[in-house]
Amino acid sequence: MVNVAIMGHGVVGSGVAEVLIKNREHIAAKAKEEINIKYILDLREFPDLSYSDKFTKDFNEILNDESVKVVAEVMGGINPAFDFTKSLLLAGKSVVTSNKELVASKGAELLKIANDNNVNFLFEASVGGGIPVLRPISQCLAANDIFEVVGILNGTTNFILTKMIKEKMSFDDALALAQKLGYAERNPAADIEGHDACRKICILASLSFGKHVYPNQVHTEGITNITLADVDYANSCDSVIKLIGRAKLLDDGHIISAVYPAFISRDNQLSSVDDVFNAIMVRGDAIGDVLFYGRGAGKLPTASAVVADIIDSVKHLDSRKYLSWDESSPDYVSDYLDDNVRLYVRATADNISAAMNDVKSVFGDVHFLTKANQDINEFAFLTPFSSERTLRKDLESISSLNAASVLHILD
C-alpha cells in the first residue's frame, strides 16, 4: 500500500479524493499497488464527509510522515504552493499538480529539484484539464522536432466567443451567462484578459522546445475588446474569432510566443471548437499536425488527470519520469512584433473614401470587408503578410484613420 496526501479540498481536490475512493480497486490494478489517502490538507472543516478523519491543517504532518510517498498539490496560486511543493520534493516525496500558475512560473526550478532528489514532479492536469497532451508530447511525439504549438486553451473565453458568434450575444451578456453557469469566476480577469491561456502556452512551449518560458515573456491580449461587429466582419471572410495561444520555434533556436484573439478560417480545425472545449494542435516534422481535443476544465476531468499522475508516480517510486526542461536565457523568447502575420483592422474615418485610398497606398494589397448594417463611418480590412512591427507602424502613419480595432489572422 502506498500512502498519498492531497493539499487542497476545493473543486479539484475534492474530485481527486472522489476518484481515488470511488475507483479504488481499478486504480490499484493500474498502479500495481493499493493507494491510500492518508491526509487531506485544508484549513476548513468538512465534518459530514465519509473521509473527514483524513483532514489536517498542519502541512508539517504531511512533510514529516515518511510513509507518504506522493502528494497532490491542488491549492492553486504560488503561495504557499511553491514553498510546500519545494519542501516536499527536497524531502524525497513526488508531487503532482494541476496548478498551471505554479508550473509556468516555477517549473524549471521544481523539475531540477525533483531530478536532484530522484523524485517526480508531474503536472498533466495543468494544461487542458483532462485532455492528455503533456505526456503524449514528451513520449508519443518524442521522435519529432516540434516546431509549433497553437491552440484554444481557455474554455471560459471560448464559451463567450461561441455565444457571440452563434447567438449574437454581446460580450457582457455572454460573460454574465458564463458566470451564471459556473464557467467563469466572479472575478473573470484571469480568463478574459488571457492570463490563464498564457500560463498554459508557457508550459506547452517549455515542454515542446526544452527551455523554460515565463509568463512575463509572452505577449498577452484578452477578448474584452471584441465586439459583435468584429464577429460579423470575421464571418464575412468565412472566419471565426478565437482566443489563441501560440508558440513557434525560429530558425535561430529562439521562439516567438503570444496569446491573442485571432481570425481563424473555417477550414482550420480549430474553428469548429466551441463552447467550453479546448483544442491543442502540435506540429512536428515527422507527424505533421496532431490535434488534442476535449473539456479543458471541470472537477472530474481535471481530477482524472491528477489521479493519472498519482498512479504514474506510484509506479515510478524508485525511478524518474523524464519530463523536464532546462532554464532559459532572458532573450530566449523573441519579440512577438517580429513575427510575420496578417492583421484585421476595423476603423472609423470622417471621410471613408479618402481613408480607404490612404490604406491602399500604404499597404498595397489589402482586402476590404463588408457586413450587414455597416456604420457609414466604419470600414474594415485585412492587411498583407508582413512583420507585425511593420504593419503596426504603417497603421500609425495613416492619419485619416480614427479609432482602430486590431486583431491577428491565423490561417
C-alpha positions as CSV (number, residue, x, y, z in Angstrom):
1,M,0.0,0.0,0.0
2,V,1.2,3.5,-0.9
3,N,0.1,6.5,1.2
4,V,-0.6,9.7,-0.6
5,A,-1.8,13.2,0.5
6,I,-3.9,15.8,-1.1
7,M,-3.2,19.5,-0.5
8,G,-6.4,21.4,-1.0
9,H,-10.1,20.3,-1.0
10,G,-11.7,22.7,-3.4
11,V,-13.3,21.8,-6.7
12,V,-10.3,19.8,-8.0
13,G,-9.1,18.5,-4.6
14,S,-12.5,17.1,-3.8
15,G,-12.6,15.5,-7.2
16,V,-9.2,13.8,-6.7
17,A,-10.5,12.4,-3.4
18,E,-13.7,11.2,-5.0
19,V,-11.9,9.5,-7.9
20,L,-9.3,7.8,-5.6
21,I,-12.0,6.4,-3.3
22,K,-14.7,5.5,-5.9
23,N,-12.3,3.8,-8.2
24,R,-10.0,2.3,-5.6
25,E,-9.9,-1.2,-6.9
26,H,-9.4,-0.2,-10.6
27,I,-6.7,2.3,-9.6
28,A,-4.9,-0.4,-7.5
29,A,-4.9,-2.7,-10.5
30,K,-3.4,0.0,-12.7
31,A,-0.8,1.1,-10.2
32,K,0.0,-2.4,-9.0
33,E,-0.3,-1.0,-5.5
34,E,-3.2,0.0,-3.3
35,I,-3.3,3.8,-3.0
36,N,-4.5,5.1,0.3
37,I,-5.3,8.8,1.1
38,K,-3.7,9.4,4.4
39,Y,-4.0,13.2,4.7
40,I,-6.0,16.0,3.1
41,L,-4.7,19.5,3.9
42,D,-7.3,22.2,4.2
43,L,-8.0,25.0,6.8
44,R,-11.7,24.4,6.6
45,E,-13.8,21.8,8.4
46,F,-15.6,19.0,6.5
47,P,-17.4,17.1,9.2
48,D,-20.1,15.5,7.0
49,L,-17.8,13.6,4.6
50,S,-17.2,9.9,4.8
51,Y,-13.4,10.6,4.9
52,S,-13.5,13.6,7.3
53,D,-11.0,11.8,9.6
54,K,-8.2,12.3,7.0
55,F,-8.2,16.1,7.2
56,T,-5.3,18.1,8.7
57,K,-4.5,21.8,9.0
58,D,-0.8,21.2,9.5
59,F,1.4,20.9,6.4
60,N,4.3,19.6,8.5
61,E,2.3,16.5,9.4
62,I,2.4,15.5,5.7
63,L,6.0,16.7,5.2
64,N,7.4,14.7,8.1
65,D,5.5,11.5,7.6
66,E,7.9,9.2,5.8
67,S,5.1,6.8,4.8
68,V,3.6,9.5,2.5
69,K,5.3,9.0,-0.9
70,V,3.2,11.1,-3.3
71,V,1.4,14.4,-2.7
72,A,-1.2,16.1,-5.0
73,E,-0.9,19.9,-4.8
74,V,-4.3,21.3,-5.9
75,M,-4.4,24.5,-3.9
76,G,-3.6,26.8,-6.8
77,G,-1.6,30.0,-6.8
78,I,2.1,30.5,-5.9
79,N,2.0,31.0,-2.2
80,P,2.1,28.7,-0.2
81,A,2.0,26.1,-3.1
82,F,5.6,26.8,-4.2
83,D,7.1,26.6,-0.7
84,F,5.1,23.4,0.1
85,T,6.0,21.7,-3.2
86,K,9.7,22.6,-2.9
87,S,9.8,21.3,0.6
88,L,8.1,18.0,-0.3
89,L,10.5,17.4,-3.3
90,L,13.5,18.1,-1.1
91,A,12.1,15.6,1.4
92,G,12.0,12.9,-1.2
93,K,8.3,12.9,-2.0
94,S,6.9,13.1,-5.5
95,V,4.4,15.8,-6.2
96,V,1.7,16.1,-8.8
97,T,-0.2,19.2,-9.5
98,S,-2.9,20.9,-11.6
99,N,-1.5,24.3,-10.7
100,K,-0.7,26.0,-14.1
101,E,0.5,29.2,-12.4
102,L,3.0,27.3,-10.3
103,V,4.3,25.3,-13.3
104,A,4.5,28.2,-15.6
105,S,6.3,30.4,-13.0
106,K,8.5,27.8,-11.2
107,G,8.6,24.7,-13.4
108,A,12.3,24.7,-14.3
109,E,13.3,25.1,-10.6
110,L,11.0,22.5,-9.3
111,L,11.9,20.0,-12.1
112,K,15.6,20.4,-11.2
113,I,14.9,19.8,-7.5
114,A,12.9,16.7,-8.4
115,N,15.7,15.5,-10.6
116,D,18.3,16.1,-7.9
117,N,16.3,14.2,-5.3
118,N,15.3,11.3,-7.7
119,V,11.5,12.0,-7.3
120,N,8.9,13.1,-9.8
121,F,7.1,16.4,-10.4
122,L,4.2,15.8,-12.8
123,F,1.6,18.2,-14.0
124,E,-0.5,16.7,-16.8
125,A,-3.6,18.4,-15.4
126,S,-2.1,21.9,-15.6
127,V,-2.8,22.2,-19.3
128,G,-6.1,21.2,-20.8
129,G,-7.7,19.7,-17.6
130,G,-8.5,16.1,-18.5
131,I,-7.1,16.3,-22.0
132,P,-3.9,14.2,-22.2
133,V,-1.4,16.4,-24.0
134,L,1.8,16.7,-22.0
135,R,2.6,13.0,-21.7
136,P,1.9,12.5,-25.5
137,I,4.3,15.4,-26.3
138,S,7.1,14.1,-24.1
139,Q,6.6,10.4,-25.0
140,C,4.5,9.6,-28.1
141,L,5.9,12.5,-30.1
142,A,9.5,12.2,-28.8
143,A,10.8,11.3,-32.3
144,N,9.6,14.6,-33.7
145,D,11.2,18.0,-33.8
146,I,8.2,20.0,-32.7
147,F,8.2,23.4,-34.4
148,E,4.8,24.9,-33.3
149,V,2.1,24.6,-30.7
150,V,-1.1,26.5,-31.1
151,G,-4.5,26.1,-29.5
152,I,-7.7,27.2,-27.8
153,L,-6.6,26.9,-24.2
154,N,-9.3,28.6,-22.2
155,G,-12.9,27.2,-22.0
156,T,-14.4,30.4,-20.5
157,T,-13.3,32.7,-23.3
158,N,-14.2,30.0,-25.9
159,F,-17.7,29.8,-24.4
160,I,-18.1,33.6,-24.5
161,L,-16.9,33.8,-28.1
162,T,-19.2,30.9,-29.2
163,K,-22.2,32.7,-27.8
164,M,-21.2,35.9,-29.6
165,I,-20.7,34.0,-32.8
166,K,-23.7,31.7,-32.8
167,E,-26.3,33.6,-30.8
168,K,-25.2,37.2,-31.4
169,M,-24.9,37.9,-27.6
170,S,-22.9,40.9,-26.6
171,F,-19.6,40.3,-24.7
172,D,-21.1,41.5,-21.4
173,D,-24.2,39.2,-21.8
174,A,-22.1,36.2,-22.7
175,L,-19.8,36.8,-19.8
176,A,-22.8,37.1,-17.4
177,L,-24.1,33.8,-18.7
178,A,-20.7,32.1,-18.3
179,Q,-20.7,33.3,-14.7
180,K,-24.2,32.1,-14.1
181,L,-23.4,28.6,-15.4
182,G,-20.2,28.4,-13.4
183,Y,-17.8,28.6,-16.3
184,A,-16.4,32.0,-15.2
185,E,-15.3,33.2,-11.8
186,R,-16.9,36.2,-10.1
187,N,-13.6,38.0,-11.0
188,P,-13.0,36.6,-14.5
189,A,-9.9,38.6,-15.3
190,A,-7.5,35.6,-15.5
191,D,-9.7,34.2,-18.2
192,I,-10.9,37.1,-20.3
193,E,-7.6,39.0,-20.1
194,G,-5.7,36.0,-21.4
195,H,-3.6,35.2,-18.3
196,D,-4.8,31.6,-18.0
197,A,-4.1,30.8,-21.6
198,C,-0.7,32.5,-21.2
199,R,0.3,30.1,-18.4
200,K,-0.8,27.1,-20.4
201,I,1.2,28.1,-23.6
202,C,4.2,28.7,-21.3
203,I,4.0,25.1,-20.2
204,L,3.4,23.7,-23.6
205,A,6.3,25.7,-25.1
206,S,8.7,24.8,-22.3
207,L,8.0,21.1,-22.8
208,S,7.9,21.2,-26.6
209,F,11.1,23.2,-27.1
210,G,13.1,22.2,-24.0
211,K,13.6,25.6,-22.3
212,H,11.5,27.4,-19.7
213,V,9.2,30.1,-21.0
214,Y,7.9,32.5,-18.3
215,P,4.5,34.3,-18.4
216,N,6.2,37.8,-18.5
217,Q,7.9,36.8,-21.7
218,V,4.7,36.1,-23.6
219,H,2.7,39.0,-25.1
220,T,-0.9,38.5,-23.9
221,E,-4.1,40.0,-25.1
222,G,-7.6,39.1,-23.9
223,I,-11.1,39.3,-25.5
224,T,-12.6,42.2,-23.7
225,N,-12.4,44.5,-26.7
226,I,-14.1,42.0,-29.1
227,T,-17.5,43.3,-30.4
228,L,-20.3,41.8,-32.5
229,A,-19.1,44.0,-35.3
230,D,-15.7,42.1,-35.3
231,V,-17.6,38.8,-35.2
232,D,-19.6,39.9,-38.3
233,Y,-16.6,41.0,-40.2
234,A,-14.9,37.7,-39.4
235,N,-17.9,35.8,-40.7
236,S,-17.8,37.9,-43.9
237,C,-14.5,36.4,-44.8
238,D,-15.5,32.9,-43.7
239,S,-13.7,33.0,-40.4
240,V,-14.5,33.0,-36.7
241,I,-12.7,34.7,-33.7
242,K,-11.0,32.5,-31.1
243,L,-8.5,33.3,-28.3
244,I,-5.3,31.6,-29.4
245,G,-2.2,30.7,-27.5
246,R,0.8,30.1,-29.8
247,A,4.4,29.3,-29.6
248,K,6.7,28.8,-32.6
249,L,10.3,27.7,-32.9
250,L,12.5,30.0,-35.0
251,D,15.5,29.0,-37.2
252,D,17.9,30.6,-34.8
253,G,16.7,28.5,-31.9
254,H,14.7,31.2,-30.2
255,I,10.9,31.1,-30.0
256,I,8.0,33.6,-30.5
257,S,5.1,33.1,-28.2
258,A,1.9,35.1,-27.7
259,V,-1.8,34.9,-26.7
260,Y,-4.3,36.9,-28.7
261,P,-7.7,36.9,-30.3
262,A,-7.5,35.8,-33.9
263,F,-9.5,35.3,-37.1
264,I,-9.5,31.6,-37.9
265,S,-10.6,30.4,-41.3
266,R,-13.5,27.9,-41.2
267,D,-11.4,25.3,-43.0
268,N,-9.0,25.3,-40.0
269,Q,-9.7,22.5,-37.5
270,L,-9.6,25.0,-34.6
271,S,-12.5,27.0,-36.0
272,S,-15.1,24.3,-35.0
273,V,-14.0,24.0,-31.4
274,D,-16.9,25.6,-29.5
275,D,-18.3,26.2,-26.0
276,V,-16.1,25.2,-23.1
277,F,-14.0,22.8,-25.1
278,N,-10.2,23.2,-25.7
279,A,-8.1,22.1,-28.6
280,I,-4.3,22.0,-28.8
281,M,-2.6,21.5,-32.2
282,V,1.0,20.2,-32.1
283,R,3.1,20.4,-35.3
284,G,6.1,18.1,-35.7
285,D,8.4,17.4,-38.6
286,A,7.5,13.7,-38.9
287,I,3.9,13.5,-37.7
288,G,2.6,16.8,-39.2
289,D,-0.4,18.2,-37.3
290,V,-1.8,16.4,-34.2
291,L,-4.9,17.8,-32.5
292,F,-5.8,17.1,-28.8
293,Y,-9.4,18.0,-28.1
294,G,-11.7,17.8,-25.1
295,R,-13.1,19.6,-22.0
296,G,-10.3,21.7,-20.7
297,A,-11.5,22.1,-17.1
298,G,-14.0,20.9,-14.6
299,K,-13.9,18.9,-11.4
300,L,-13.7,15.3,-12.6
301,P,-11.9,15.8,-15.9
302,T,-9.1,17.6,-14.1
303,A,-9.1,15.2,-11.2
304,S,-8.8,12.4,-13.7
305,A,-5.5,13.8,-15.0
306,V,-4.2,14.4,-11.4
307,V,-5.0,10.8,-10.4
308,A,-3.3,9.5,-13.5
309,D,-0.2,11.4,-12.4
310,I,-0.5,9.9,-8.9
311,I,-0.7,6.4,-10.5
312,D,2.4,7.2,-12.6
313,S,4.3,8.4,-9.6
314,V,3.4,5.3,-7.6
315,K,4.6,3.1,-10.5
316,H,7.9,5.1,-10.5
317,L,8.7,5.4,-6.8
318,D,12.3,4.3,-7.3
319,S,12.8,6.0,-10.7
320,R,12.1,9.2,-12.6
321,K,9.8,10.0,-15.4
322,Y,11.8,12.1,-17.8
323,L,9.5,15.0,-18.0
324,S,11.7,18.1,-17.9
325,W,13.1,21.2,-19.5
326,D,16.1,23.5,-18.9
327,E,16.3,27.0,-17.6
328,S,16.4,29.6,-20.4
329,S,18.1,32.9,-21.1
330,P,16.3,36.3,-20.9
331,D,16.4,36.7,-24.7
332,Y,15.1,33.1,-25.4
333,V,11.7,34.5,-26.4
334,S,11.9,36.9,-29.3
335,D,9.7,39.9,-29.6
336,Y,6.3,38.9,-30.9
337,L,6.3,42.0,-33.2
338,D,8.9,40.4,-35.3
339,D,6.6,37.6,-36.3
340,N,5.1,37.6,-39.8
341,V,1.3,38.0,-39.5
342,R,-1.7,39.3,-41.3
343,L,-3.8,41.8,-39.4
344,Y,-7.5,42.6,-39.3
345,V,-8.3,46.3,-38.8
346,R,-11.7,47.8,-38.0
347,A,-11.5,51.6,-38.1
348,T,-13.6,54.8,-38.4
349,A,-12.9,57.8,-40.5
350,D,-14.6,61.1,-41.2
351,N,-14.0,60.6,-45.0
352,I,-14.3,56.8,-45.7
353,S,-13.3,57.1,-49.3
354,A,-10.2,59.1,-48.6
355,A,-9.2,56.8,-45.7
356,M,-9.6,53.7,-47.9
357,N,-7.4,55.2,-50.5
358,D,-4.8,56.0,-47.8
359,V,-4.9,52.4,-46.7
360,K,-4.4,51.1,-50.2
361,S,-1.5,53.5,-50.8
362,V,0.3,52.3,-47.6
363,F,-0.4,48.6,-47.7
364,G,-1.0,47.9,-51.3
365,D,-2.7,44.6,-51.5
366,V,-5.5,44.9,-48.9
367,H,-8.8,43.1,-48.7
368,F,-11.7,45.3,-47.6
369,L,-14.5,43.6,-45.6
370,T,-18.2,44.4,-45.5
371,K,-21.1,43.4,-43.3
372,A,-24.8,44.0,-42.9
373,N,-25.8,47.3,-41.2
374,Q,-22.3,48.6,-41.5
375,D,-21.9,52.0,-39.9
376,I,-21.4,54.7,-42.5
377,N,-18.2,55.9,-40.8
378,E,-16.7,52.5,-40.3
379,F,-14.7,50.1,-42.5
380,A,-12.6,47.0,-42.1
381,F,-9.8,45.4,-44.0
382,L,-7.2,42.6,-43.9
383,T,-3.5,43.6,-44.4
384,P,-1.0,41.6,-46.4
385,F,1.5,39.4,-44.5
386,S,4.5,41.2,-43.0
387,S,6.2,41.6,-39.7
388,E,3.7,42.9,-37.1
389,R,6.1,45.7,-36.2
390,T,6.0,47.0,-39.8
391,L,2.2,46.6,-40.1
392,R,1.5,48.5,-36.9
393,K,4.0,51.2,-37.8
394,D,2.3,51.6,-41.2
395,L,-1.1,51.8,-39.4
396,E,0.1,54.6,-37.3
397,S,1.2,56.5,-40.4
398,I,-2.4,56.7,-41.7
399,S,-3.6,59.9,-40.2
400,S,-7.0,59.7,-41.7
401,L,-7.9,56.7,-39.5
402,N,-9.7,57.4,-36.2
403,A,-10.2,54.7,-33.5
404,A,-9.0,51.4,-34.8
405,S,-9.5,47.8,-33.5
406,V,-6.8,45.4,-34.5
407,L,-6.8,41.6,-34.4
408,H,-4.5,38.9,-35.8
409,I,-5.2,36.5,-38.6
410,L,-4.4,32.8,-38.1
411,D,-4.5,30.9,-41.4
